[in-house]
């Protein structure tokens, strides 16, 4: 391979957009190329997000594009996914062992935020990431039920910290694991904030690539306080297409921007309903609302998820769609949204604070 062809290979690789994504490969990966003695090309790609389920598809796409655009032959593509820590609010430091905290929020309740949160987390885990879920909805915790952890409680080995429960490969903590499920949480804001802080800081999460925080609905004092105290790498706004939901979702997006938390994008849930009997597709809650919101705020529309009774029944049974039917069209919609979310985060600035030594000034 000539030097000009080698350069051309690198330029083509940089400009490629992987199937299902919107970012250039150069923005979300570290790319390397190597010429073999027989004239073939070996490409190494370190993706900044988990994608084990799609390595085969990506490999075929990249090799085909290089052969088509450069005439290269014998293309070998090797993948590695390394999730690194990304920057958080300037007033906070990343949590030890947790590379990225992603807040999943909505302006109002009833849009399926918790269902979206748990399926996003499960999709990330299925792609090879180490993932935890923090149920931050103190008044209405639902993650224990969705993950089949009802009547289970975390234990403490040292009397100071708690061990998270595990379900479907996720590490999980929720106030619903610590109290009677029928007990109402009649707490004021400071008590809620304190409880959430304890669950976050006193849980032995171990090493996580992502901690997905299922935020409570709304944009009041509690949500603002949580956004200011939790070091968040990125946020996702969940909405339905209808105008009423969009009005509140816009407030949620603006709240994150006010506290300097990057908004990775918008997920439109319950976009269309497909009749289980006849297959007719109907936009019950309207159409285009999530896409319009994403355009208005210059963020990505990460996914459009269906309104499907099967998603509800699977979640109610403690086996969300991504684990119950991972190859179904319903699950693939969640996988696509999770991949878009994690790649959007991969394109953002990384956190280098852990690379710097601690400087201590002492009087001589």
TAGIVEN-V88948 format. One record per backbone hydrogen bond with DSSP energy under -1.0 kcal/mol. CO is the residue of the C=O (numbers start at 0). NH is the residue of the N-H. E is the energy in kcal/mol with one decimal. If there is no record, write none. Layout:
CO;NH;E / CO;NH;E
This chain:
1;5;-2.3 / 2;6;-2.3 / 3;7;-2.2 / 4;8;-2.3 / 5;9;-1.9 / 6;10;-2.2 / 7;11;-2.4 / 8;12;-2.5 / 9;13;-2.2 / 10;14;-1.4 / 13;25;-1.6 / 15;24;-3.1 / 17;20;-2.1 / 23;26;-1.4 / 27;47;-2.4 / 29;45;-2.6 / 31;43;-2.8 / 33;41;-2.9 / 35;38;-1.9 / 39;35;-2.4 / 40;75;-2.9 / 41;33;-2.1 / 42;77;-3.1 / 43;31;-2.7 / 44;79;-1.9 / 45;29;-2.0 / 46;81;-2.5 / 50;53;-1.8 / 51;54;-1.1 / 53;57;-2.9 / 54;58;-2.9 / 55;59;-2.2 / 56;60;-2.1 / 57;61;-2.8 / 58;62;-2.3 / 59;63;-2.1 / 60;64;-2.3 / 61;65;-2.4 / 62;66;-2.2 / 63;67;-2.2 / 64;68;-2.9 / 65;69;-2.2 / 65;71;-1.0 / 75;42;-3.7 / 77;44;-2.6 / 79;46;-2.5 / 84;350;-2.6 / 88;91;-2.1 / 94;97;-1.6 / 96;207;-2.8 / 99;210;-2.5 / 100;232;-2.2 / 100;233;-1.4 / 101;212;-2.9 / 102;235;-2.6 / 103;214;-2.1 / 104;237;-2.9 / 105;217;-1.2 / 111;115;-2.3 / 112;116;-2.8 / 113;117;-2.4 / 114;118;-1.7 / 115;119;-2.5 / 116;120;-2.3 / 117;121;-2.2 / 118;122;-2.1 / 119;123;-2.2 / 120;124;-2.1 / 121;125;-2.3 / 122;126;-1.2 / 123;128;-2.0 / 124;127;-1.8 / 126;51;-1.9 / 129;208;-2.4 / 129;209;-1.9 / 130;170;-1.7 / 131;211;-3.0 / 132;172;-2.0 / 133;135;-1.1 / 133;213;-2.3 / 135;137;-1.6 / 141;145;-2.3 / 142;146;-2.1 / 143;148;-3.5 / 144;147;-1.1 / 148;151;-1.7 / 154;162;-2.8 / 161;203;-3.0 / 164;171;-3.3 / 166;169;-2.2 / 169;166;-2.0 / 170;132;-3.3 / 171;164;-1.9 / 172;134;-2.7 / 173;176;-1.8 / 174;177;-1.3 / 174;178;-1.1 / 179;182;-2.1 / 183;185;-1.3 / 184;186;-1.7 / 187;191;-1.9 / 188;192;-2.6 / 189;193;-2.2 / 190;194;-2.4 / 191;195;-2.4 / 192;196;-2.3 / 193;197;-2.1 / 194;198;-2.3 / 195;199;-2.2 / 196;200;-2.8 / 197;201;-2.6 / 201;161;-3.0 / 202;204;-1.9 / 207;98;-2.7 / 209;131;-2.2 / 210;101;-2.4 / 211;133;-2.4 / 212;103;-2.9 / 212;214;-1.2 / 213;135;-1.6 / 219;223;-2.2 / 220;224;-2.6 / 221;225;-2.6 / 222;226;-2.2 / 223;227;-1.4 / 224;228;-1.2 / 225;229;-2.2 / 233;102;-2.0 / 234;263;-2.8 / 235;104;-2.8 / 236;266;-3.0 / 238;268;-3.3 / 241;245;-2.0 / 242;246;-2.1 / 243;247;-1.2 / 244;248;-2.4 / 245;249;-2.3 / 247;251;-1.9 / 248;252;-2.3 / 249;253;-2.3 / 250;254;-2.1 / 251;255;-1.7 / 252;256;-1.8 / 253;257;-1.9 / 254;258;-1.3 / 255;260;-2.8 / 256;259;-1.3 / 261;234;-2.0 / 264;236;-2.1 / 265;301;-2.1 / 266;238;-2.4 / 267;304;-2.7 / 271;306;-3.0 / 272;281;-2.9 / 274;278;-1.6 / 279;274;-2.8 / 281;272;-3.1 / 281;283;-1.6 / 282;285;-1.5 / 287;291;-2.2 / 288;292;-2.2 / 289;293;-2.3 / 290;294;-2.0 / 291;295;-2.5 / 292;296;-1.8 / 293;298;-2.5 / 299;265;-2.6 / 299;301;-1.0 / 302;267;-2.6 / 304;270;-3.1 / 307;311;-1.3 / 308;312;-2.5 / 309;313;-2.6 / 310;314;-2.0 / 311;315;-2.5 / 312;316;-1.3 / 313;318;-2.0 / 314;317;-1.4 / 319;322;-1.5 / 319;323;-2.4 / 320;324;-2.7 / 324;327;-1.9 / 327;331;-2.6 / 328;332;-1.4 / 329;333;-1.1 / 330;334;-2.5 / 331;335;-2.4 / 332;336;-1.8 / 333;337;-2.7 / 334;338;-2.5 / 335;339;-2.4 / 336;340;-2.3 / 337;341;-2.7 / 338;342;-2.2 / 339;343;-1.8 / 340;344;-1.8 / 341;345;-2.1 / 342;346;-1.3 / 344;347;-1.7 / 348;86;-1.7 / 351;354;-1.5 / 352;355;-1.0
